[in-house]
Amino acid sequence: MNKRTSLSREIVLKQGLKISSEQGFNQLTYNGLARSLSVQPQSLYRYAPNLENLKSGIVALYLQGLIELIYHELLAYSGKEALRRFAGCVISYSQSELRFPHMVGALTEFSHTEDVAQQVEKLHTILVQILTPITEDKSMIEQNEQLFLTYLLGHLQLMNNGIAPNKANIQQNFDRNIERLISLF
């Protein structure tokens, strides 16, 4: 980083997300982050007073990016097509940014923090807004949300751990299973 460029929390978090995406979330340290920004580690405490605050901020930034992608991609869609595209956004984003195993661990670890909880709530709200008009039995909205998220997270686990039964057909199977799932709503 150019010494004349001033730091901000956003710059620090974006660089932290970049490092986490490249090296793994658990490999992120103040020293490594400071080195990548060409500053002293003490300089970072102004923007993230401790490592937990730094990491929870990175998780919130990650989720914010996913939410922005979903809003952008779903703007012109509603109903079942919006649900299909929501699934596609989650899958593609988890492959391009912080990898899924790191994301799940980080969400588990930092879900209690305010900034992460707010982003998770936004994701839930989006999904419920999509599900509500296409769910015939309104008492099933919460169950449909859980079923849909369980499938998405399970699929990501299969993809990332290399335990999918037939890797050659994984995308085709995903698309078919999403259709089967959506037909239940």
C-alpha positions, 0 to 999 in steps of 0.5 A: 500500500502506498504510504500516502494512502490512508487506511480505513476500516473498509480497506483493512477488511477488504485486504483481510478478505483477500488474504483469507480467500487466498490463504485461509481464514485461520491463517489471517494474522495482524502481522500478515495483514499489516505486512500486506498493507505496508504498515506496522501492526499497531496501525491496524488497531485503530480500525479493528481493535482485536483479531475477533473484531477484524475477523467478524468484520471480514465475515460481515463484509463477505456476507455483504458482498453476497447480498449485493450480488443477490440483489443485483442478480435477482432484481429482474426476477421473482418467484421460482426463477428468483429462487433458482438464481439465489441458489446460483449466487450462493454457489458461485460466490462461495467458490469465488471468494472465501471458500465454503469450509472457511466461511462456515467455520467463520459464520459459526464462530462469529454469528454472535457478533452484531455486524455478522448477525445483521448480514445473516438476517438480511440474507434470511429476509431476502430468502423469505421474501422470495419464498413467501409468494411461492409457498402455498401453505404459508405455515411452511415458509420457515421449513421451506427456508430451512430445507432450501438452505440445508440443500445449498449448504450440503451441496457446497460441502459435497463440492468442496470436500470432493465427496460428491458421488459423481463429480462429472455430473455435479452441476447437472445434478444440482440443477435437477435437485434444485428443480425438485426442491422448488417443486415442493414449495 
